[in-house]
Amino acid sequence: MQVDCVIQKAVSRDKEIQLPLVSILKKMYLFLRETKFEEESCFRTFPNDCCFVSTYFAAIALERFGYESIFWVLGNRKSTGSHVWGECKGTVFDLTSGQFSDSLSESLIYSKDLSPNIFHSSFTIGERGMFDDRFHHDEVYFKLLLTVDCFFSVIQAESESQVMPSSDLLLISMHPHLPPLILFLD
């Protein structure tokens, strides 16, 4: 599969992190799947019923890595209703495709130019847009910023140790006025 593997940079606290787009998206999926979120978190039922916030989370994190022009795509189909996924630099990503029985994978990351994905082509595209300023004023946005900070902490820890799997973390707090507390389990 030919995808854009240009290394992008992000600064997280004191350390610069460099990863290709596909690696970042895979790490996001694993982070969301393996992290144990509080009951009131948008991600407590991941991958079910959180396609919009998962795509929004990915967009915020990708922007921090230096990517631009990250789009959300809203599709509809009679059998399952609406669904949201993202696009960045010719790469389609769907971190929550696993909630549907007809998806070929728990998450989908593929080049838009290679061929249409059977799963996504089963949707009628209703809207497509960017996460612009109109999305940056609600409570969800601020909670997602904290979740992105937590994700960057995990990425930074992985890059420093190269031994900590994503499943060894536990997110303790997503309080809107406190930073997230991360525990690394033995």
N, C-alpha and C positions, 0 to 999 in steps of 0.2 A: 504494500500500500504506500503510495507516494503522498506524504503529508509534509507540511511546513514544519521543519524541525529547527528553525532559527532559535538560538538560545536567547531567552528573554531574562532580564534581571529584575529582581525585587529587593528592596531593602526592608528587612524586618528587624527592628530594634538595632542591634550593633553589627549585623552580618548581612552581606549581600548573598542572595540565593540565585543560582542560575539553573534553569530546567527547560527542556523543550515543551511545547504546548501539550502534546499527547501525554507526556509524563505528568504534567501538572494536573490535567483532567483526570487521569487514573488515580492520582493521589487524592484528589478531591472526593472521588467516588468512595474510595476506601475509608477516608476520614469520616464521611457522612454515614457510611454503613457500619463502621466499627465503633464510633463514639457513642457512649451512653448519655443521652441528653436528658435534661430535666423534663418533667411531665408537661410543663407549659411551653416547651420549645416547639418551634415550627417543624423540627426534624424528628420528633419523637416517634413518628410512624414511618420513617424513611424506609423504602422509597415510595410508599403509598401516600397519596394526597398531598404531596409537597413538590410537584414539578415546577411551579412558578418560583417558590422560594429557593429551590435548589439551583435553578438556572440563574436567579438573581445573585445568590451566593457566589456561583462560579464567575459571573460577570464582575462582581466587586473584586474578587481575588485576582482574576486575570488582569483587570485594570492596574492593580497594585504590582503585578509582574511586568507592566509596561505595554500590555496589549491594548489596542484601540479597536473601535468599531465592532463591539460585541453586541450581537442581536439576539432578541428573543423571538421565537416563532410560536404562534398560537394556532394549533390545528384542531379540527373537530371531525368526529365521525359518529355515525348513528349508534354503533355497538357499544362505545365506551364514553362518549361525550368529548369534552375538551381536554387538551394536553399541551404542555409547553416544553420546548427544548431550545437549545441555543446554537449559535453559529459564530465562529471567530476565525478569521484568516482562511476561509475556505474549508474549515473543519466544522462538521456538525457534531454536537455533543448532546447527549440525553442521559443524565445521571439517574433518572427514575424510570427508564423504560421497563425495568424488571417488574413493575407493578402490573403489567399487562401480560396475559397468558400467550399472546401471539408474538411477543418480542423475541428475537433470537438470542438476546443477551440481557444480563442484569443492568448493564449500562451500554450505551452505544457511542462510539467515537469513530468517525470515518470521514474521509475526504469527500466533499460535496461534488467534486469534479469527476470522480471515478465512476460512480453509478448511483442511481437513486436507491435508497434503502427501502426495502419492501415494507418494513414497518411504518416509517414516516410517510411513504407515498400513499398509505391507506387513509391518511388524514386529508381533509380539505383545509387548505391554509386560509384562516380567517383574518389574521393580522400578523404583521412583522414590524418590529421596531427596536429601538435602543433603550436601555435603562438610563434615561436622561433625568434632568432635574425634577420632573414631575413625580418621580419615584423616590426622591431623596428626603421626603418630609414626614414619613410616617414611622410608627414604632417598629415595624418590621425591619426597615432599613437600619436602624440603630442596633437592633439585635443581631442583624446579619454582620454588621461591622465587627461586633464582638466575636462572632463565630469565625470570621475571617482572621482576626487576630489570633484566635486559638489555633486555627489551621496553620498559620505561619509559624507559630511556636512549635508545633509538631514537625513541620518541614525543617525548621532550623535545628531541632534536636536530632532528627534523622540525619541531616547532613553532617552534624558534628560527630555522631556516634556510629552511624550506618548499621546499627544493630537493633534499634527499637522499632518493632512492628506497630502499625497503627492500632491494632487490637489491644495494645497494652496501655491505653489511655482512658481516662474517665473524666468527663467534663462535669465539674461539680456545680458551677453557678453561671447562669446567664442573666443575672440581675441587671436591669437596664442602667444602673448607676455604679456598678462595681465591675472591675475587670474579671474575665473568666479565670477560674482556678482550675488548673490541670494537675491531675495526679498520674504518675506513671507507675503502673502496677507491676509487681515482681512475678 
